[in-house]
Amino acid sequence: MLLARFGRRIASETRIDSLLTIIAEEVRHILYADRCSVFLIEAEKHELWTKVALGVGEKVLRIPIGQGIAGFVAKTGSAVNIRDAYRDTRFTQDFDRITGYQTKTVLAVPLKDREGRALGVFEVLNKSKGAFNEEDEGFLRILATIAASAIENAKLYDNLRKSHLETIYRMAMVAEYRDQQDTASHLRRISKYTGLVAAELGLPLDLVEDLRYASPLHDIGKVAIPDSILLKPGKLTPDEYEEMKKHPVYGGRMLENAESRLLKLARNIALSHHEHWDGTGYPYGLKGEEIPIEARIVSVVDVYDALTTRRVYKGAWSVDDTMRYMNEQSGRLFDPKIIDAFVKCRPMVEDLMKEESHAAGESAYHA
C-alpha cells in the first residue's frame, strides 16, 4: 500500500521542484524520519544540490561531491547507515551549526538512473524511535528506484519545456525588435513585472510561472503590421492607426490553435491586452471581467513600461508621474484590483528597473 501510494503521488508530477518536495514528504513519513533531503548531482560543477530539506525549513543547499555523508554516497555509490553522526568522520557539522539542528542518525542511499549512473542521493535523518535498520535501508533503496524514474521523466519534461520556452521567447523577439531599441530588456521587464503582479494577486505558483513566459508574446501580432506603419516616425493617419489596432487580432490568430495552457494564456494576452476596464479599448470593446485576468495584468505592466522607458519620440516618464497616471486611470483603462496589486509591487518593480538600467548602462530610470 505504501509503495502504491508513493508511486501514485509522484507519477503525474512533471515539475522537478514540486516532484522533489513530494518525494521528500512521502519518504520522511514512510521511514518516520525527522528530515529528508533529495540531492541531485550537477556534474558540470561537481556538486550536489537540493531545494528540499524537509524538517528544518526549505533552503538551497550545495555540497561538493565527496564532502559530507551525501557527498560520500554520491562519489562511492554506497549506502551509509550511521547511528551517531558526530562520531563519524565523514559527517560535517556545518549545517547543524548554521541552523541549530542536531543530526543524530543518518541513512543515505544513492539515486541511480536506468543505466545505473549516479543521479543523486536520498538522505533521511533522525528516526523518531531508535536508529535506522537494514529493513529501512532496503525500503529506502526501493523508494529510490521508483523516485529515480520519476526524476528522470521530470528532467526530460523540464528540458522539453525549456526548449519550448526558448522558442516562445524568440517568437516574441521577432515581434518586438522592429520597433523597440531595447527589445530583450523590454521583454524581460514585462515578464518580471507580470510575475510580480500575478504573485501579489495570489494566483497559483504554476500559473504565475506560465504568465511570466506567456506575457512577452503580447505584441506578437505586430509581425503582420507593415514597416511603413510600424516604423513611421510621425503621427499615424486615421487609416494607419486602424491598421495598427489590428495587431491584437493578428496575434490572436497566430496563436489560435494553441493546445498548451501557456500558449492559450499568450493568445488571451495578445488578443485582449489593449482592452480597457471601462469598455473603451480594442479590438472588441470588452469590459470589466470580460477581459481575461492575464490580459488585464499585462495591460497595466505594458503601459507602465512604455511610459517609464525612453523612446526616439519621447523621454522616459518618472516613476512618480507614471504611478500618478496609472492611479488616475484605475477603473477607466485598468482593473482597480490590478492597479492595487501593482502599487504594492512598486518597490520590487523599481529595483528591477534599476537592475535593468545598470545592466544596459542606461540612464532612462528617474526615481
VOBA-970215 format. One line per field, with one value per residue (C-alpha): residue number from 1; residue in three letters; x, y, z. Coordinates in nm, 2 decimals. Layout:
<pts>
num = c(NUM ...)
residu = c(ala ...)
xx = c(X ...)
yy = c(Y ...)
zz = c(Z ...)
</pts>
This chain:
<pts>
num = c(1 2 3 4 5 6 7 8 9 10 11 12 13 14 15 16 17 18 19 20 21 22 23 24 25 26 27 28 29 30 31 32 33 34 35 36 37 38 39 40 41 42 43 44 45 46 47 48 49 50 51 52 53 54 55 56 57 58 59 60 61 62 63 64 65 66 67 68 69 70 71 72 73 74 75 76 77 78 79 80 81 82 83 84 85 86 87 88 89 90 91 92 93 94 95 96 97 98 99 100 101 102 103 104 105 106 107 108 109 110 111 112 113 114 115 116 117 118 119 120 121 122 123 124 125 126 127 128 129 130 131 132 133 134 135 136 137 138 139 140 141 142 143 144 145 146 147 148 149 150 151 152 153 154 155 156 157 158 159 160 161 162 163 164 165 166 167 168 169 170 171 172 173 174 175 176 177 178 179 180 181 182 183 184 185 186 187 188 189 190 191 192 193 194 195 196 197 198 199 200 201 202 203 204 205 206 207 208 209 210 211 212 213 214 215 216 217 218 219 220 221 222 223 224 225 226 227 228 229 230 231 232 233 234 235 236 237 238 239 240 241 242 243 244 245 246 247 248 249 250 251 252 253 254 255 256 257 258 259 260 261 262 263 264 265 266 267 268 269 270 271 272 273 274 275 276 277 278 279 280 281 282 283 284 285 286 287 288 289 290 291 292 293 294 295 296 297 298 299 300 301 302 303 304 305 306 307 308 309 310 311 312 313 314 315 316 317 318 319 320 321 322 323 324 325 326 327 328 329 330 331 332 333 334 335 336 337 338 339 340 341 342 343 344 345 346 347 348 349 350 351 352 353 354 355 356 357 358 359 360 361 362 363 364 365 366 367)
residu = c(met leu leu ala arg phe gly arg arg ile ala ser glu thr arg ile asp ser leu leu thr ile ile ala glu glu val arg his ile leu tyr ala asp arg cys ser val phe leu ile glu ala glu lys his glu leu trp thr lys val ala leu gly val gly glu lys val leu arg ile pro ile gly gln gly ile ala gly phe val ala lys thr gly ser ala val asn ile arg asp ala tyr arg asp thr arg phe thr gln asp phe asp arg ile thr gly tyr gln thr lys thr val leu ala val pro leu lys asp arg glu gly arg ala leu gly val phe glu val leu asn lys ser lys gly ala phe asn glu glu asp glu gly phe leu arg ile leu ala thr ile ala ala ser ala ile glu asn ala lys leu tyr asp asn leu arg lys ser his leu glu thr ile tyr arg met ala met val ala glu tyr arg asp gln gln asp thr ala ser his leu arg arg ile ser lys tyr thr gly leu val ala ala glu leu gly leu pro leu asp leu val glu asp leu arg tyr ala ser pro leu his asp ile gly lys val ala ile pro asp ser ile leu leu lys pro gly lys leu thr pro asp glu tyr glu glu met lys lys his pro val tyr gly gly arg met leu glu asn ala glu ser arg leu leu lys leu ala arg asn ile ala leu ser his his glu his trp asp gly thr gly tyr pro tyr gly leu lys gly glu glu ile pro ile glu ala arg ile val ser val val asp val tyr asp ala leu thr thr arg arg val tyr lys gly ala trp ser val asp asp thr met arg tyr met asn glu gln ser gly arg leu phe asp pro lys ile ile asp ala phe val lys cys arg pro met val glu asp leu met lys glu glu ser his ala ala gly glu ser ala tyr his ala)
xx = c(0.00 0.28 0.47 0.15 0.06 0.42 0.41 0.07 0.17 0.49 0.37 0.19 0.42 0.64 0.79 1.11 1.09 0.74 0.84 1.14 0.91 0.66 0.92 1.08 0.75 0.65 0.99 1.00 0.67 0.73 1.05 0.94 1.23 1.26 1.41 1.45 1.67 1.68 2.01 2.07 2.41 2.52 2.80 2.94 3.00 3.09 2.85 2.51 2.23 1.89 1.60 1.44 1.54 1.21 1.20 1.43 1.29 1.35 1.68 1.90 2.20 2.51 2.76 3.08 3.08 3.29 3.22 2.99 2.77 2.57 2.89 3.04 2.74 2.74 3.11 3.12 2.77 2.75 2.47 2.55 2.37 2.51 2.39 2.58 2.66 2.90 3.12 3.16 3.45 3.25 2.99 3.03 2.87 2.85 2.48 2.39 2.59 2.42 2.06 2.08 1.97 2.12 2.18 2.18 2.11 2.17 2.06 2.16 2.14 2.23 1.98 2.07 1.92 1.80 2.16 2.29 2.46 2.46 2.17 2.17 2.13 1.84 1.92 1.70 1.79 1.68 1.44 1.17 1.25 1.60 1.83 1.76 1.79 1.85 1.48 1.47 1.77 1.62 1.29 1.47 1.65 1.32 1.18 1.50 1.45 1.09 1.18 1.48 1.25 1.01 1.30 1.44 1.10 1.06 1.41 1.32 1.00 1.19 1.44 1.15 0.97 1.29 1.32 0.96 1.00 1.31 1.11 0.84 1.09 1.24 0.89 0.84 1.18 1.08 0.76 0.93 1.27 1.13 1.01 1.20 1.55 1.58 1.38 1.54 1.52 1.16 1.06 1.24 1.07 0.72 0.79 0.92 0.65 0.38 0.51 0.53 0.17 0.03 0.20 0.07 -0.28 -0.23 -0.26 -0.13 0.25 0.24 0.00 0.24 0.52 0.32 0.22 0.58 0.66 0.34 0.34 0.63 0.41 0.17 0.27 0.33 0.07 0.29 0.48 0.18 0.19 0.37 0.70 0.56 0.32 0.51 0.83 0.67 0.84 0.55 0.18 -0.02 -0.31 -0.66 -0.64 -0.29 -0.40 -0.69 -0.44 -0.21 -0.51 -0.55 -0.23 -0.41 -0.64 -0.34 -0.17 -0.48 -0.50 -0.13 -0.19 -0.55 -0.49 -0.26 -0.30 -0.08 -0.21 0.09 0.01 -0.36 -0.27 -0.04 -0.33 -0.56 -0.29 -0.21 -0.58 -0.70 -0.42 -0.55 -0.90 -1.00 -1.17 -1.45 -1.51 -1.34 -1.04 -0.99 -1.03 -1.37 -1.46 -1.46 -1.54 -1.45 -1.41 -1.50 -1.13 -0.92 -0.72 -0.39 -0.46 -0.56 -0.23 -0.02 -0.23 -0.10 0.26 0.29 0.17 0.39 0.70 0.61 0.58 0.90 1.12 1.29 1.19 1.30 0.98 0.96 1.15 1.11 0.85 0.94 0.81 0.61 0.44 0.37 0.22 0.01 -0.13 -0.19 -0.39 -0.59 -0.68 -0.78 -1.14 -1.11 -0.83 -0.72 -0.88 -0.86 -0.76 -0.46 -0.36 -0.37 -0.15 0.09 0.12 0.21 0.48 0.63 0.94 1.03 0.94 1.18 1.45 1.41 1.42 1.75 1.90 1.80 1.93 2.26 2.30 2.23 2.44 2.14 2.01 1.65 1.54 1.43 1.34)
yy = c(0.00 0.24 0.18 0.21 0.54 0.67 0.57 0.74 1.06 1.11 0.96 1.26 1.54 1.68 1.99 1.90 2.12 2.00 1.64 1.66 1.81 1.53 1.26 1.41 1.44 1.08 0.93 1.12 0.99 0.63 0.60 0.80 1.04 1.39 1.52 1.41 1.56 1.47 1.57 1.58 1.58 1.88 1.72 2.04 2.19 1.85 1.91 1.81 2.05 2.04 2.27 2.02 1.97 1.90 1.92 2.23 2.46 2.47 2.61 2.57 2.36 2.29 2.02 1.93 1.56 1.37 1.60 1.50 1.20 1.28 1.37 1.04 0.84 1.03 0.96 0.59 0.48 0.31 0.34 0.47 0.40 0.59 0.55 0.85 1.12 1.31 1.01 0.96 1.14 1.17 1.39 1.76 1.97 2.30 2.28 2.19 2.49 2.73 2.60 2.49 2.15 1.84 1.54 1.21 0.92 0.92 0.69 0.77 0.57 0.66 0.76 0.59 0.63 0.34 0.28 0.27 0.61 0.83 1.07 1.19 1.09 1.02 1.12 1.08 1.20 1.13 0.84 0.91 0.59 0.44 0.41 0.32 -0.06 -0.29 -0.30 0.08 0.07 -0.18 0.01 0.33 0.16 0.06 0.41 0.55 0.33 0.44 0.81 0.80 0.70 0.99 1.23 1.13 1.18 1.52 1.63 1.53 1.72 2.02 2.01 2.00 2.28 2.50 2.43 2.53 2.85 2.94 2.91 3.13 3.39 3.41 3.45 3.74 3.89 3.87 4.07 4.34 4.40 4.60 4.89 4.85 4.97 4.76 4.45 4.20 4.43 4.52 4.16 4.08 4.36 4.27 3.91 4.01 4.27 4.03 3.77 4.01 4.13 3.78 3.66 3.96 3.87 3.53 3.33 2.97 2.95 2.73 2.99 3.27 3.09 3.04 3.40 3.51 3.32 3.40 3.78 3.86 3.74 4.03 4.21 3.90 4.03 4.33 4.10 4.14 4.52 4.68 4.86 5.18 5.19 5.03 5.23 5.56 5.84 6.08 6.07 5.79 5.87 5.75 5.46 5.37 5.38 5.15 4.91 4.93 4.85 4.52 4.37 4.21 4.03 3.92 3.79 3.60 3.43 3.33 3.15 3.04 2.66 2.65 2.34 2.42 2.63 2.86 2.94 2.97 3.24 3.40 3.41 3.58 3.83 3.91 3.94 4.15 4.35 4.67 4.62 4.87 4.82 5.06 4.90 5.18 4.96 4.75 4.53 4.41 4.67 4.41 4.55 4.46 4.09 4.01 4.08 3.78 3.85 3.77 4.04 4.29 4.23 4.28 4.59 4.75 4.64 4.72 5.07 5.12 5.00 5.21 5.53 5.48 5.38 5.63 5.62 5.80 6.00 6.07 6.08 5.85 5.95 5.95 5.66 5.91 6.07 5.72 5.59 5.90 5.84 5.47 5.55 5.82 5.55 5.29 5.20 5.35 5.19 4.95 4.70 4.86 4.53 4.50 4.86 4.80 4.49 4.68 4.97 4.71 4.58 4.92 4.88 4.55 4.70 4.99 4.75 4.56 4.89 4.98 4.64 4.66 5.02 4.93 4.62 4.82 5.12 5.34 5.64 5.62 5.55 5.85 5.79)
zz = c(0.00 0.09 -0.23 -0.44 -0.27 -0.32 -0.69 -0.75 -0.58 -0.79 -1.12 -1.26 -1.13 -1.41 -1.24 -1.08 -0.77 -0.69 -0.75 -0.51 -0.24 -0.28 -0.27 0.04 0.22 0.14 0.23 0.55 0.67 0.54 0.74 1.04 0.98 1.12 0.80 0.44 0.17 -0.20 -0.36 -0.73 -0.90 -1.11 -1.30 -1.45 -1.11 -0.95 -0.67 -0.52 -0.48 -0.32 -0.26 -0.03 0.33 0.49 0.87 0.91 0.65 0.28 0.16 -0.14 -0.03 -0.24 -0.14 -0.33 -0.44 -0.19 0.10 0.39 0.40 0.09 -0.10 0.01 -0.12 -0.45 -0.50 -0.40 -0.49 -0.15 0.11 0.45 0.78 1.08 1.44 1.58 1.32 1.54 1.58 1.20 1.04 0.71 0.88 0.85 1.13 0.93 0.86 1.22 1.34 1.09 1.16 1.52 1.41 1.57 1.35 1.53 1.29 0.92 0.64 0.28 -0.04 -0.40 -0.67 -1.00 -1.35 -1.57 -1.69 -1.33 -1.35 -1.04 -1.04 -0.68 -0.31 -0.08 0.28 0.59 0.94 1.29 1.30 1.56 1.76 1.76 1.46 1.10 1.04 0.75 0.67 0.65 0.42 0.19 0.18 0.10 -0.19 -0.33 -0.29 -0.45 -0.76 -0.80 -0.74 -0.98 -1.27 -1.19 -1.15 -1.49 -1.65 -1.49 -1.60 -1.96 -1.94 -1.79 -2.09 -2.34 -2.15 -2.16 -2.54 -2.58 -2.38 -2.58 -2.90 -2.75 -2.64 -2.98 -3.13 -2.90 -3.00 -3.37 -3.29 -3.09 -3.25 -3.54 -3.32 -2.99 -2.93 -2.62 -2.72 -2.49 -2.19 -2.26 -2.28 -1.95 -1.77 -1.90 -1.79 -1.44 -1.38 -1.48 -1.24 -0.95 -1.00 -1.05 -0.73 -0.54 -0.66 -0.50 -0.82 -0.81 -0.85 -1.16 -1.32 -1.22 -1.39 -1.71 -1.71 -1.69 -2.00 -2.19 -2.13 -2.37 -2.66 -2.60 -2.93 -3.14 -3.39 -3.48 -3.72 -3.95 -3.94 -4.24 -4.17 -4.32 -4.03 -3.75 -3.80 -3.91 -3.71 -3.73 -3.64 -3.80 -4.03 -3.92 -4.16 -4.04 -3.68 -3.76 -3.92 -3.62 -3.39 -3.57 -3.42 -3.13 -3.37 -3.58 -3.26 -3.16 -3.50 -3.48 -3.15 -3.24 -3.23 -2.93 -2.71 -2.41 -2.13 -2.17 -2.53 -2.46 -2.20 -2.45 -2.70 -2.45 -2.37 -2.73 -2.82 -2.52 -2.37 -2.53 -2.39 -2.12 -1.79 -1.89 -2.23 -2.44 -2.56 -2.87 -3.07 -2.92 -2.66 -2.38 -2.04 -1.68 -1.61 -1.97 -2.02 -1.92 -1.60 -1.77 -2.03 -1.75 -1.58 -1.90 -1.99 -1.67 -1.69 -2.06 -2.02 -1.72 -1.91 -2.22 -2.01 -1.80 -2.10 -2.33 -2.69 -3.00 -3.00 -2.62 -2.30 -2.01 -1.75 -1.39 -1.17 -0.96 -1.27 -1.42 -1.10 -1.06 -1.42 -1.35 -1.04 -1.23 -1.49 -1.23 -1.31 -1.65 -1.85 -1.58 -1.34 -0.99 -0.84 -1.07 -1.00 -0.63 -0.67 -0.89 -0.63 -0.37 -0.60 -0.67 -0.45 -0.63 -0.97 -0.91 -0.80 -1.13 -1.33 -1.16 -1.23 -1.60 -1.63 -1.47 -1.68 -2.00 -1.89 -1.94 -1.75 -1.85 -1.50 -1.30 -0.94)
</pts>
